Amino acid sequence: MSELPRTGRAVHADLLALFPSPPNDQWDLEIVAHAERSLASSLPADDGSLLHLLTEQHGDGLVLAVALAIVAVEQRLAQAADTSALLQALQECQRKVVHRPVRDEIAHRIGIVLLTSRHLPALGALRTPESTVLETEGMFHLLATSLASGVALPCRLPVAALCHDIVNASATLPAPLVPRLLESVHHGVAAAVHSLYAIYPVFLKHTWPSTSSFVPSFHDMLTSDVPPEALAPLAAALPPLRVLTVGVAIACLNLVSNVSLAALALASISHVACVPSPDTEAPLLRKLQMRLVTTIPPSKMEQLVAPLLVALDATDALVPLDADCIRGPQLACYLQLLPFLPADTTFCLALRGLSHNLVEVSLACHRAIRSLLLQRRPRGADMAAVYVGRLFAGYPITAPIDVLTTSLGYVLAVDDDAVLAYLALEMQKTIRRTFGTQPDAAATLARLFFELLKVVSLKSMAFCLRIAEQIVFAHPSLATSLYEAISTSCEASRRTLLIEWYLGFYPQLESVPSML
């Protein structure tokens, strides 16, 4: 005798008794499969208990009721039975969960149920705009959990395809839901990226496998013996995390754009700046940049960086800013996407990243300041002077000679005698500071200063020559370097002037042989 089909309430009670305490993501990923097996014998066509469960239940019971209702709709559609009441109840349930005044875990858990139901044809009939919000929260939670636990997501879940589907669905979201979706993105990506601090050495090894990405002094902090199995979850979770974050944030701004939403979208995108971007993303970021320029008034542009300032000034940061390869790329991302910020704002932000241990962050900050110096702004000389001080404070660790040489070209372009005098004094002080402990670095910097004698203005020449004399008198071994610099690759009239000056002072040097 065949077993009579059970009611939905009976199936719900049996499965609810099996729920682990507390529930975990693995169980949530399996709920739909459990529901399909439990309802395999089909429900009576007139069974309305699931309809009541969707309105009565909460917590685990509501999550399970949603999964059972989805499977029941699938079965009834296959039998050509009426599903209108159950569909309406499912849709209303999604709306209520999304519009709750207080965020809770039920939203992302129902989102996981929706994601794992994608193989069911009935899912299209029960979807609402709120489904996209729930699926977004569910996917971010799964990615964050995978990163935190070091356990890769199951292969049967097509994460990349699901992320692309969510991005596409976001592009057609009703405008009133855009703020809610952006909040979900910001909350979700912040939680996911925060998980990376728990596995920080592994994250560094995965994202920047070569030590050349960092300044030499940071190499001792890098972990070289990371097992390959520890890298696998990051390789699986980080690319879709970036695709989902950037895609949904840009889609939202294309629908509704104001200062508060733009700030939220930028903050979300900057969170994944530490994740390598796919080649297809560059055009999207350029369009975003232009959209911000054309839709955000200049007077409100500074409001966009408020979330960044909160992150940079965080007193509870787990890693100092100069060694933080999550907040550092955030800073570089803002400088890239907001090139038209007020000059003072850009300058202050860029100064904070000059000494960063990640080379790409440091170079991004140097580029931002160099761009400001080329614009010949009224306060360009003041900026150049501050920049010079920071450059030599970081030499030779975070401001190596190649960066220093390039940057000094931009400083000279300011064409200010006071800045040039300050530059000469800073170079002299730095040579003196490094000569005892890092003689090669000091000699290299001295050679750079001697090379500058060939290009400084005649008005500043006397002062610079006096500094050169003091440098060589303090360190006579640099006399050879001085002569080699001024006697080669120099315009004829300037070389004559410099050689004449050299002939006048070199006899005063003790134990320094003539090179003429």
N, C-alpha and C positions, 0 to 999 in steps of 0.2 A: 504494500500500500504506500503510495507516494506521500511525502510529507507536504502538508498544507503550507502555503506561503505565509510567512509571518507578517505582522503589521510593521510599519516603519518605526513605531514607538518601541516595539519589542527589539527590533534590530539595533536601534539606538541605545537602548539600555544595556544590551549585551556587549556592544563595542565600547561603550563608555566605561564599563567595568574593567576593560583591558588597558585603559589609558595609563601610561606611566606617571608617576608623581615624583618630581614635577615633569610636565610634558617636555619633550625634546624635539629638535628639528627633524631627526630621523623618523620619528613617529608621524609628525605632520606631513612629511614627504610620502608616507605610506597610507595615509588615511583614505585617499580615493581608491587605492587598490583594495584595501580592506572593505570599503563600501561596495565595490563591484562584486567581490566574492560573496559578501553577505546577502546581497540582493540578487544573486544570480538566478534564484527561483522566481524572481519578479514579485512585485507587490500587487495586491488586489487593486484593480483599476479605480475602485472607489475609496481607496485608503486616503484619508485626509490628515493622518496624524503628523506627517512631516510638515505640513502646512502650519500646524499649531506649534511644533517644535521650534520652527524658525522665529516665532514671536515669544516663546516662553523661555527658551534656553539662554544661557550666558556662559562665558568662559569656554572650557573644554566642550561642554554640551552644545554650544552654538557652532563651534568649528566643525564638530562631527555632524550636526544637523545640516550644515551647508553642503558638506561632502555627500551625504546621503541624498539630499534633495537634487543635487546635480546629476547623480547617477540615476535617480528615479525619473527625472525629466528625460534622460537619454533613453531609458527603457520605454517610457510611455510614447515618446516620439516614434520609436521603432514599431510600436503596436498601434500607431495612429490614434492613441487615446488623447483626451483633452489635457493639456498641460498649462493652460493659461493662468489658473489660480496659483499653481506652484511657481511658475515663472515670475509672476508679479511679486510673490512673497520673497523670492530670492533677490530680485532687483531691489525691493524695498529694504531688505536686510543689508545689502551692500551700501545703500544710501545712508542708512542710519549709522552704520559703523564708521563710514568716512566722516560724517558730520558730527560725530561725538565731540563735545567741547574739550574733553581730556584725552590725549593720546594714550593708547594702551596697546598691549601685545596682540590683541584679537585682530587688529587690522592686518598686521603682517602675516599672521597665521592663516587668515582667510585668503590673503594674497597667495600664500604657498599652495593652498588648496586649488585656487584658480589656475595657477601655473601648472600644477600636476594634472589638471583636467583638460589641458589643451588638446589631447588626442581624441577627446569626445566631440563628435559633431554638434551635440546639443549646446556646447559652451557658447557658440555664437549667438544663440537665441536668448540666452540669459544675461549677456554682457550689458553693462551700462557704462556711462563715462566714469563712474566711480570704480569700475573694475580696473581701469588703468592705474588709478591711485593705489589700490590694494595690491595689485601685482608688482608695482614699483617698490612698495614697502617690503613685500615678501622677498623680492629678488635682492634688495640691499641687505636684508637680514641674513639671507643665505650666504651671500658673499662675505659679509662681516664675520659670520660664525666660522666659515671655512678658513679665513685668514687667522682668526684668533686661536682656533683649535689645531691648525696645521693638518686638517683632514680635507682632502679634495672632495668637491661635490660629486654625487654619483654620475657616472657616465651616461646613464639613461635620461638624465635631465639635459636637454639641449640648451645650455645656458646662453651661448652666443646668439642663437636664433631667437630665443625668448627676449633677450635684451633688444635686438633689432625690432622685434614686433612691438615692444613697449614704446620704443622711440617713435615708431610710425604712428601708433595710436595716440601718443601725446600731441602730435601735430594737429589733430582734429578735436582736441578737448574743448569743451565749452569754456568760455572766458571766466565764469565765476569759479571754476574748479582750479584754475591755474595757480593762484596763491597756495592752495592746499597741496597741490602736487609739488610745487617748488619747495615747500616746507618739508615734505617727505623726502625729497632728493637731498636737501641740505642735511637733515637729521641722519639719513641713512648713510651718506658718503662720509660724514664726519665720524660716525661710529665705526665704519669699515676701516678708514684710514687710521683711526686711533688704535685699532687692533694691531697695526703694524709696529707700534712701539714695543709690544710684548715680544716680538720676534725681530727686533731692530737689526742685529747683525746679519740675520738671514735675509732680511729685506734689502740691506745694502749690497750683499753679495749677489743677490738675484738681479737687482736693477742696474748696478754698476760693477760688473764682474772684474773690470780692469782697475788696478790701483791708480792708473794715470788720470782717472776722473777726479782725484782728490789731490790736495796739496800734500807734499811729502811728509809734513809733520803729523798728518792724520793717518798715515799708513799703519802705524802700530796699533791703532784702534780697530782695524778691519780684521775680520775673522776669515781665515783662509781655508779652514778644514770644515766647511759646511757640507754635510752629506747631501747627495743629489735628491734623496727622497724628501728632504726638508724644503727644497725649492719647488717641488711639483705643485703644491697647493697655490703658491703665488703665481706660477705660470698659468694656472687655470683660472684664477679669480681676478687678477689685476687687469688684464685686457678688457674683459666685459665690464668691469667696474668703471673703467674710463669711458668706454663707449656709451654705457647707460647714463652716466652722469652728464657728460658733455652733450649728448644727443637730446636728452629730455630737457636740460636747462635751456639750450638754444631754441628748442621747439616751443617752450613756454614763452620765451621773450619774443618770438615771432608772433605769438597770439596776443599777448598783453605786455606792454613795456612802460614801466614807470621806475622811479628811482629806487624804491624799496625792493621791487621785484628784481631789478637789474643787480642791485647789491647782493641779494640772496643768490641769484644765478652765478654771479662772479665768484662769490665765496665758495659755492659748490664746485665750480670748475677748477678753482685754484687748489682745492683739496686733492685733486688727482693729478696735479702738475708733476708730482713725483713719479708718476707712472708714464713710461714711454708712450708717445702718441702714435697712432697709426698714420700712414701717409695720407689717407683719405680725409683726415681731420683738418688739415691746414686750410683748405678753402672755407670750411665752416667757421674757423676762428677768425679769418679775415673778414667774413661777412658780419660776424658778431662785433668785431672791432668797429666797423663802419656803422653798424646799427647803433651802437652806444654813442658814437660821435654825433650822429644825426638826430637822435631822439632824446638825449640827456642834455639839458641846458648847461653851459659852462659853469654857471653859478652853483650848480648842484653836483658837479662832477666829483668833488671831494667826498661827498657822502658815500660814494661807491667804495671807498677804501676803508670805511669804518670797521667792517669785519676783519680786514687784514690787520689793522692796528690792534684790535683786541687780541688776535692770535699772536702777534709779535711781542706784545707786552704781557702776555700771560705769566702770572707769577707761579703757576702750578705746572709749568712746562716740564716734561720729563727729561728733555735734552736741551742743553744750551743752544741758543739760536745759531751760533757759528758752526756748530756740529750737527744741527738738526736738518736732515735731508728730506724732511717733509714740509716744515715751515719755510725753509730756504727757497725751494722751488715755488712755493706759494707766492713769495715776494717777487720772484722773477716773472711769474705769470701775470701779476698785476702790472708790472712795468711794461710787459709786452702788449697786453690788451688795452692799456690806458695810456697811450703815448701823449695825449693832449691834456693831461692833468696840469694844474698850476705848477709852474717851475719849482717853487719852494717845496711843494708836496713831493714831487718827483725826486728832487735832490735829497730831501730828508730820508725818503724811503730807500733810495739807492745807497746812501751812506751806510745804512744798517747792514747791507749785504756785502760790502767790499771785502771784509775779512772772512767771508764764509769759506769753509774747508772744501766745499764742492765747487770745482772749478767753473762749471757752467753757470752757477748762481753768481759767483763773483764777477765773471765776465759780463753777464747781463747787467749787473749794477754799474760796472765800468762803462758799458755802452750807453746807458741812460745818461750818465753824467757827461760823457764826451759829447753827446748830442746837444745837451744844454749849453756847453761851452761854445760849440760851433754857432749857436744862434745869436751870439753877441748880445745877450740881454743886459739891461742896465746894471744888474748886480752880478754880472759874469765874473768880474775880478774877485769879488768876495767868494763866490763859489769855487773859483780856481784855487784861491789860497787855502780854503778848507780842504779841498781835494788833495792838494799837495801834502798837507799835513798828514792826512790819512794814508796816502801812498807810502810815504817814508816810514810811517809807524808800522806798516805791514811788511816792509822789506827785510829780508828776502823771502819770508815764509809765504805770506798770502799775497804779496805783490812782487812776483819774480821779475827779473830784469826785462824780459820781453814785454810784459804788461806795463812795466814802468816806462820803458822806452816809447811805446805807443802813446801812453797817456801824456807824457811830457810834450809830445808834439801838439796835442790839443791845448795844453796849458800855454805853450808858447803862442798859439794862435790867438789867445786873448789879447796879446800885445799890450801888456801893462808892465811898466818898469818896476813898480812896487812888488807885483807878484813874482817877477823874475828875480828880484833881490831876495825875496823870501825863499824862493826855490833854491837859490845858490846856498843860502845859509842852512836850509834843511838838508841838502845833500852833504854839506860839510859836516854837519852834526851826525848824520847817519854813517858817514865814512868813519868818523871818530868812534862811534858806538860799536861798529861791527869789526873794526880792524883787529882788535885783540882776539876775538873769539871766532870770527869768520873772515879771515884775511882775503880769501878768494872773492867773496861777495863784496868786500870793501874795495878791492882793486878793480872789480868790474864796474862798480858804481863810480869810482873815480875816473875810469876811462870814459864813461858816459858823460860825466861833467866836462872833461877835457874836450870831448867832441862837441859839446854845446857851445864852447868858445868860438867855434867856426860859424855859428848861426845867430848868436844873440845880436841885438841891435848895438850900433856903435855907442849909443847913449849909455847902455848898460855895460859896455865892455870893460871899463876901468874897474868897476866894482867886482865883476866876475873874475878879472885877472888877479885882483887882490885876494880873493877867496882861493884861487888856484895856487897862488904863492903860499898861502898859509897851509893848504893841504900838503903840498910837496915839502915844505919846511918841516911839518910834523911827521911826515913819512917819506923820507928821501928816496926810498926804493920805488916810488911812483914817478920819479923824474923821467925814466925811460918811456913809460906809458904816455906821459904828457908830450914828450917830443914826437913820439910816433903819431899821436893824434893830430897835432897841429901842423905836421909837415906833409901829410898825405891827404888826398881828396879834399882839398881846400881851394877856394877861389884865390887867385894869385895875389890880389891886393891885400886880402885878409891874411893870407899866409905870410906875406912880407911883414905885416904889422906884428903878427904873433911871434915870428922868429926873432924879430928885433927885440921884442919884450923878453923872450926867453934868454937871449944873449946877455941881457942886462942883469938877470937875477941868478942864472945858474952858477956863476963862479962863487956865489956866497954859500952854496950848498957844500957841506963837508962830506968828503968821501964819495961824491957823485961824479963819475967820469964824464968828460965831454963826449957828446955824440955827434959833433959837427965835423 
